[in-house]
């Protein structure tokens, strides 16, 4: 799978509306064939920073960046951003989250 992490520095005046701004992009991407997850988080260290963690089956990421909703998001986002987003992407085996080896929680069922 291809795992992508993107850090978005949002201008302070757009922070409260950021998730609304990207709502259609998020919903459309989650509905794409081959999308495994597409999750937004907010930094606890910087209230103006949002982190996007997304994953695709190996052959699905190309279709994602060529989709109409991706192209529209690339037009909609810049006016709300303080800087160009920073990205890390890599290919890893599997298609889901693995369990953390260093910490095990007992079955609570």
N, C-alpha and C positions, 0 to 999 in steps of 0.2 A: 504494500500500500504506500501511497505518497502522503506524507504528513507535512502540513504547512502551518507555521506559526507566524502571525503578523502582528506587529505592535503599531497602533495608531495613536499618535499624539493629536488630540482634538483641541481646537481653540476653546478657551473657557466659556465663551458665549454660546457654544454649540454642544457642550457636554450633555446637558439635560435632554436634548433632542436627538442625540446620536443614535440610540437604538431604534427610534422611530425612523430616522433617516435611512437606516440599513435594514429595516424590517422586510421590505419586499425582496431585497437581495438575499436575505437570510432564508426566507420561506422558499423562494425559488431554487436556491442552491440545495437546500435540504431535500427538495423533491427531485433533484437530478438523479438519473440512473448512475450508480457507481459512487454516489456521495455516501460516506460512512458516518461522518459527523461534521458539524459546522456550529461551533459554540463560541459565544462571546463572553468575556470576563472583563472586569474592571480592576485595574491595578490597585493594590492597597497602599502602595508607596506614592503613586502619582494619580490623583483623582481625575486628571485630564487624559489619562492613557487607558485605552481599551486594547485587549489582547484577543485575537481571533485564532482559535485552534480548529483546524479543519483537516479532514482526511478523505482520500478518494481511492477507489480501486485503481491499480496501476494504469489502466487504459482510460480512465475517466477525467483526469485533470485537464487534458487538452480540450475536451468538449466544454468544460467549465469556463475556461478563459475565453472561449470563442462564443459563448452564449450571449443572447441579447441582454439578459439581466446583469451579467458581469460587465458588459460594455456600458450599460446605463449607470451602474454603480460607480464605475471609474469616472464618469462625468459628474455624478452627484456628490461624491465625497470631497474633492479638493477644496472647495470653498469653506469647509468646516475643519480642515486640518491645519495644524501648525507647521508640519514638516512632512516630507515624503515618508510613508510607512517603511518600517524595517521588517525584513522577512528572513525566515529560515525554512528551507524545505529539504526533505530527505526521503529516501525510500527505505522502508523497513519490511521485514517479512510479516505476514499475517493480515488480518482484516478486522481486528478488534483490539481492545485494550487487554493487556495481560495483567495478571495479578502481581502485586509487589512482593518480591521475594524476601525482603528484609522485615516485613511486618505482616503478621497474620492475625486476623480477627476471628475468634471462635464463632461457630455457627450459632446464631441466636434464635433459630427456629425451633 
